[in-house]
Amino acid sequence: QVQLEESGGGLVQAGGSLRLSCVASGNQISINAMEWYRQAPENQRELVAGISRDDSTNYADSVKGRFTISRDNALNTVYLQMNSLKTDDTGVYLCHVRGTDYSRFFHGPFDSWGQGTQVTVSS
């Protein structure tokens, strides 16, 4: 299966910024959608932002105007630029990628999740 690796999380003061990255392994994959979810303590996992093959984007209402999702198709990478961070943004951020693997070993659709990267916003 396609493996994902997230990076860029950390501890930041309220009002600060972080940039998350998620790299999908493999050089013979076609990605249909890349998304960022977050899991906060005592909350359900929620979709934060998503970007489709045609670069259309969607955002949770709580992050509109503050977060920007983008992708680099050549690098199989999705980014989440997070500005004006709030304490409520604290949580584990997980990358989710869907697409098709055209390799000789894993030919077919894939739906992969990363392990998550911790974002902690302090007051």
N, C-alpha and C positions, 0 to 999 in steps of 0.2 A: 504494500500500500504506500501511497504518497505520505511522506513524513513532513511535519511542519515544525519549525523552530521559531519561537517568539523571543523578542529581546526588546530592551528599552525601558522596562519598568523600573520603579524605584521609589524613593521617598522624596516628596517635594512639598514645599509650602503652598498653602492656598494662594491662588493667583498665578502660580507658576505654570510651566509647560513641560511636557514630555512628548517624545516621539517613539511610538511603538513600531516594530518591524516584524513581519512574519514571512519567512522564506519557505516555499514549497520545494521539496527535493525532486530531482528528476529532470531530465532534459527532453523527454518525449511525452509531455502532458499538455493538455489543453484545458485551461481553467475557465469555467463558466461564471463562477461567482466567488468572491472572497468577502468574508464578514468578520467583524469583531464583536464578540459577546463579552459580558462581564458578569461575574458572580460576586455579589457583595454579601457580607455576613447577614444572615436572617432574611435574605432576599432571594427570589428566583433568578435563574440565569436569564439575562435579557439581551436582546439585540441592540447594540450600540450604533453600529454603522455597517453598511454593506455597499459593495460596488460590483456591478455586473460586467459582462464581457464587453458591452458597448460603452462602458465607463459611466453609466447612469448610477447615481448614488442615492442612498436613503439613510436617514439618521433618526435616532430616538429624539423625541421632543426635548428631553432634558439636556441634550448636548448640542442641539442646533445652534449654529453661530459660534460655537467654541471648538468643536472637533472637525477635522477634515480627513476623509479617507481618500487614499489614492493608490494606484498600482503601477508597477513596472512589469509589463508583460514579458519583456526579454529576460528579466531576472526572476520571474515567478514570485514576485514579492508584493505584499500589500503593506501600506503604512497607515498609521493613525496618528495624526498630529493633534495633540490635545493642549489647548490653550485655556487660560483663565480657569485653571482647575479648582474644583470645590471639594470639600471634605466628602460630600456625597458621591464623588467619583471614585472613591476608594473601593478596591476590589481586585479580584483576579481577572485579568483580561485574557480571553481565549480566542485564538484565530480559528476560523472555520473555512474550509475551501472545498468546493465541488467542481468536478470536471471529468475529463476522460484521460486515462493512461493508455498511451499507444505503444508502450514498450513491449518487447517480445515476451516478457515474463508476467506482466500484470495488465494485459490488454483488457480494457473495460472501464466502466464508470468508477469513480472514487468519491468518497465523502470523508474528509479527514479533519481531525481536531488536533490542535496543539495542546501542550501540557499547561500552558498559561503562564503569564508573567504578572507579578504582583505590582499593583500601583497603590501607593499609600499617600494620601494628601492630608497634611497636618494643618492645624489652625494656629 
